[in-house]
């Protein structure tokens, strides 16, 4: 897998997939089936929103997901580092280094879509 395919897969499975998962789950869950107290709180909040607010929540979830992925990519690209990090990251696929431009590719691919 090359860097472009890797980024495209992250966009599909993590950014779009997880954002949709959260909203779809909130739409479909019945409060009585929810065992997790955090999900119950979020479901109650979701149910209290009007349609416009639900769209804003959807945008917020997408923004959080994109920002989380971009933060991870900045670490993998060695743009920023952890406080206790020693050395640089190398992300390999089939023996080829694919990190270094992941963050730039993410922004490019998101602008295209």
Backbone as numpy.savetxt, mean C-alpha at the origin, in Angstrom:
# Nx Ny Nz CAx CAy CAz Cx Cy Cz
12.11 -11.56 -12.62 11.24 -10.38 -12.62 12.15 -9.14 -12.62
11.83 -8.19 -13.47 12.60 -6.96 -13.50 11.96 -5.91 -12.57
12.60 -4.76 -12.47 12.12 -3.72 -11.55 10.73 -3.20 -11.92
10.44 -3.07 -13.21 9.13 -2.56 -13.64 8.03 -3.54 -13.27
8.25 -4.82 -13.55 7.26 -5.83 -13.20 7.06 -5.91 -11.69
8.15 -5.77 -10.94 8.06 -5.79 -9.48 7.17 -4.65 -8.99
7.44 -3.45 -9.47 6.65 -2.28 -9.07 5.19 -2.44 -9.51
4.98 -2.91 -10.73 3.60 -3.12 -11.19 2.86 -4.13 -10.32
3.54 -5.18 -9.90 2.92 -6.16 -9.02 2.60 -5.57 -7.65
3.48 -4.74 -7.14 3.22 -4.08 -5.84 2.01 -3.16 -5.97
1.94 -2.41 -7.07 0.79 -1.53 -7.29 -0.49 -2.35 -7.33
-0.47 -3.43 -8.11 -1.67 -4.26 -8.27 -2.08 -4.95 -6.97
-1.13 -5.63 -6.32 -1.47 -6.45 -5.17 -1.55 -5.69 -3.85
-0.69 -4.71 -3.68 -0.64 -4.01 -2.39 -1.46 -2.73 -2.43
-1.15 -1.84 -3.36 -1.83 -0.54 -3.36 -3.29 -0.69 -3.77
-3.53 -1.24 -4.95 -4.91 -1.38 -5.41 -5.62 -2.52 -4.70
-4.93 -3.63 -4.54 -5.54 -4.80 -3.93 -5.94 -4.58 -2.49
-5.05 -4.07 -1.69 -5.35 -3.86 -0.27 -6.33 -2.72 -0.06
-6.19 -1.65 -0.83 -7.15 -0.55 -0.70 -8.56 -1.04 -0.99
-8.71 -1.80 -2.06 -10.02 -2.36 -2.40 -10.49 -3.35 -1.34
-9.58 -4.15 -0.85 -9.92 -5.14 0.17 -10.55 -4.48 1.40
-9.92 -3.41 1.88 -10.44 -2.75 3.09 -11.84 -2.19 2.85
-12.04 -1.51 1.76 -13.34 -0.92 1.47 -14.39 -2.00 1.23
-14.04 -3.00 0.42 -14.99 -4.09 0.15 -15.36 -4.83 1.43
-14.38 -5.03 2.30 -14.64 -5.71 3.57 -15.56 -4.87 4.45
-15.32 -3.57 4.51 -16.18 -2.70 5.32 -17.60 -2.67 4.78
-17.74 -2.71 3.47 -19.09 -2.71 2.87 -19.84 -3.99 3.19
-19.14 -5.11 3.20 -19.82 -6.40 3.27 -19.95 -6.99 4.68
-19.14 -6.54 5.60 -19.19 -7.13 6.95 -20.47 -6.78 7.68
-20.96 -7.72 8.40 -22.09 -7.52 9.30 -21.49 -7.33 10.70
-21.91 -6.32 11.42 -21.34 -6.03 12.74 -21.37 -7.23 13.67
-22.36 -8.08 13.51 -22.47 -9.24 14.40 -21.42 -10.31 14.11
-20.87 -10.32 12.90 -19.86 -11.33 12.55 -18.45 -10.91 12.96
-18.26 -9.65 13.31 -16.92 -9.12 13.57 -16.47 -9.50 14.98
-15.32 -10.16 15.04 -14.74 -10.57 16.33 -13.65 -9.60 16.79
-12.94 -9.03 15.84 -11.82 -8.13 16.14 -12.36 -6.76 16.56
-11.99 -6.28 17.76 -12.52 -4.99 18.23 -12.11 -3.80 17.36
-10.93 -3.85 16.77 -10.50 -2.76 15.89 -11.36 -2.70 14.63
-11.63 -3.87 14.02 -12.49 -3.90 12.85 -13.89 -3.44 13.20
-14.36 -3.78 14.37 -15.71 -3.37 14.78 -15.79 -1.85 14.88
-14.77 -1.23 15.47 -14.75 0.24 15.57 -14.74 0.88 14.19
-13.90 0.33 13.31 -13.79 0.90 11.96 -15.09 0.70 11.19
-15.71 -0.46 11.35 -16.98 -0.73 10.68 -18.07 0.23 11.16
-18.11 0.48 12.46 -19.09 1.43 12.99 -18.84 2.83 12.42
-17.58 3.22 12.34 -17.25 4.51 11.74 -17.70 4.54 10.28
-17.36 3.51 9.54 -17.72 3.44 8.11 -19.23 3.55 7.93
-19.98 2.83 8.72 -21.43 2.84 8.61 -22.05 4.21 8.94
-21.32 5.01 9.72 -21.84 6.33 10.09 -21.59 7.40 9.02
-20.80 7.05 8.01 -20.43 8.02 6.98 -21.46 8.07 5.86
-21.61 9.25 5.26 -22.44 9.34 4.06 -21.58 8.93 2.86
-22.17 8.86 1.67 -21.45 8.37 0.49 -20.22 9.20 0.14
-20.35 10.51 0.27 -19.21 11.39 -0.01 -18.06 11.13 0.98
-18.40 10.97 2.22 -17.38 10.69 3.25 -16.75 9.32 3.04
-17.54 8.36 2.57 -16.99 7.03 2.28 -15.97 7.10 1.15
-16.23 7.94 0.15 -15.27 8.14 -0.93 -13.99 8.80 -0.40
-14.14 9.74 0.52 -12.98 10.40 1.13 -12.17 9.39 1.94
-12.85 8.49 2.65 -12.17 7.44 3.41 -11.41 6.53 2.46
-12.03 6.19 1.34 -11.38 5.36 0.33 -10.10 6.05 -0.17
-10.17 7.34 -0.42 -8.99 8.10 -0.85 -7.91 8.10 0.22
-8.32 8.22 1.47 -7.36 8.20 2.58 -6.66 6.85 2.67
-7.42 5.78 2.56 -6.82 4.44 2.61 -5.82 4.27 1.47
-6.17 4.72 0.28 -5.26 4.64 -0.86 -4.00 5.47 -0.61
-4.17 6.67 -0.09 -3.03 7.54 0.20 -2.09 6.90 1.22
-2.65 6.33 2.26 -1.84 5.67 3.29 -1.07 4.50 2.68
-1.74 3.73 1.84 -1.10 2.58 1.21 0.04 3.03 0.29
-0.20 4.03 -0.54 0.84 4.55 -1.43 2.02 5.09 -0.62
1.74 5.85 0.42 2.82 6.42 1.23 3.63 5.35 1.95
2.96 4.28 2.38 3.67 3.19 3.04 4.60 2.49 2.06
4.10 2.19 0.87 4.93 1.55 -0.15 6.09 2.46 -0.53
5.83 3.74 -0.69 6.92 4.66 -1.08 7.98 4.75 0.02
7.57 4.69 1.27 8.55 4.69 2.37 9.43 3.45 2.34
8.82 2.31 2.06 9.59 1.06 1.97 10.53 1.12 0.76
10.03 1.60 -0.38 10.87 1.70 -1.56 12.05 2.65 -1.34
11.85 3.74 -0.59 12.97 4.66 -0.33 14.05 3.97 0.48
13.66 3.04 1.35 14.65 2.25 2.10 15.35 1.26 1.17
14.56 0.54 0.36 15.14 -0.45 -0.55 16.05 0.19 -1.60
15.73 1.42 -2.02 16.55 2.14 -3.00 17.75 2.83 -2.36
17.86 2.75 -1.04 18.95 3.37 -0.29 18.93 4.89 -0.38
17.72 5.44 -0.55 17.53 6.88 -0.53 17.55 7.37 0.92
16.94 6.58 1.77 16.98 6.83 3.21 17.33 5.52 3.89
17.74 5.62 5.14 18.14 4.41 5.86 17.55 4.41 7.26
17.54 3.24 7.84 17.09 3.10 9.22 18.20 3.61 10.15
17.83 4.06 11.33 18.80 4.62 12.27 19.92 3.63 12.58
19.61 2.36 12.67 20.61 1.37 13.05 21.08 0.53 11.86
20.84 1.00 10.64 21.18 0.24 9.44 22.67 0.25 9.17
23.19 -0.91 8.86 24.58 -1.03 8.42 24.57 -1.56 7.00
25.22 -0.89 6.10 25.28 -1.35 4.72 24.07 -0.90 3.92
24.09 -1.31 2.65 23.03 -0.94 1.72 22.19 -2.16 1.37
20.97 -1.92 0.96 20.09 -3.00 0.54 20.35 -3.35 -0.91
20.20 -4.64 -1.21 20.19 -5.12 -2.58 19.01 -6.07 -2.71
18.10 -5.72 -3.58 16.95 -6.57 -3.86 17.22 -7.25 -5.19
17.22 -8.58 -5.17 17.57 -9.33 -6.38 16.41 -10.20 -6.85
16.35 -10.37 -8.15 15.43 -11.30 -8.78 16.20 -12.02 -9.88
16.24 -13.32 -9.80 17.02 -14.13 -10.76 18.46 -13.65 -10.86
19.04 -13.29 -9.72 20.44 -12.88 -9.67 20.71 -11.45 -10.09
19.68 -10.74 -10.54 19.86 -9.35 -11.00 19.33 -8.38 -9.95
20.11 -7.34 -9.65 19.67 -6.31 -8.70 18.55 -5.51 -9.35
17.41 -5.41 -8.64 16.27 -4.67 -9.20 15.93 -3.41 -8.40
16.63 -3.17 -7.31 16.35 -1.94 -6.58 17.28 -0.83 -7.06
16.96 0.37 -6.65 17.75 1.54 -7.03 16.86 2.62 -7.63
15.83 2.17 -8.36 14.90 3.11 -9.00 13.44 2.77 -8.69
13.20 1.97 -7.66 11.84 1.52 -7.37 10.91 2.69 -7.06
11.38 3.64 -6.28 10.54 4.77 -5.91 10.18 5.62 -7.13
11.16 5.91 -7.96 10.88 6.67 -9.19 9.91 5.92 -10.09
10.12 4.62 -10.22 9.23 3.80 -11.04 7.81 3.80 -10.47
7.71 3.74 -9.15 6.39 3.78 -8.51 5.64 5.04 -8.91
6.28 6.19 -8.77 5.61 7.46 -9.10 5.26 7.51 -10.58
6.19 7.06 -11.44 5.92 7.05 -12.88 4.71 6.17 -13.20
4.69 4.96 -12.66 3.63 4.01 -12.98 2.28 4.50 -12.43
2.28 5.12 -11.25 1.04 5.63 -10.69 0.51 6.80 -11.52
1.40 7.64 -12.05 0.97 8.76 -12.89 0.35 8.25 -14.19
0.87 7.13 -14.70 0.36 6.57 -15.95 -1.04 6.00 -15.80
-1.37 5.53 -14.61 -2.64 4.80 -14.40 -3.75 5.68 -13.97
